[in-house]
Amino acid sequence: MPFLEFPLRLDGPYLRRVPEPQAILQLIEAMARTPARSWAGAPAFGVRDVFEGMRVRPEGIKDALRAINAALTDLGIDRYKLESIEKEPGRNADVDTYVFNLIDTSDPHLKYSRSLGK
């Protein structure tokens, strides 16, 4: 089943669609940019605060991983799990870059990644 691309865009008269893993990674990116408890329908959705705190608390990556997986479960997304978050050395000292590594729980050999600068 195709998923909608984030941010929502038109592809002719239809909303643009993307493969499932890409949509989930885009959703995780939205979570990382959203403040905690800012979505009434899914209070576990936002984890921006956790990422902002990681500059002084690098062990917060584990907290972010747990929070994102809990939010995915809360949203009913159980086919995918965030396996790891890795901090990449950044070109700009003011911007932290993270790589999100997603696995397909039905086949853990299927892995997908997306980079995000915060």
SULNORMO-V9207 format. One line per field, one symbol per residue. psi: psi as a letter, one per 30 degrees, with the letter a starting at -180 (. if undefined). Layout:
# SULNORMO-V9207
psi = ???
This chain:
# SULNORMO-V9207
psi = kklkkklklkibglkkllleeeeeeeeeeeeffklkgfjefiffekgeeeeeffefifffeeeeeeeeeeeeeefgjffkkjelkkkkklfkffkkkkkkjkljffjffjkklkkkk.
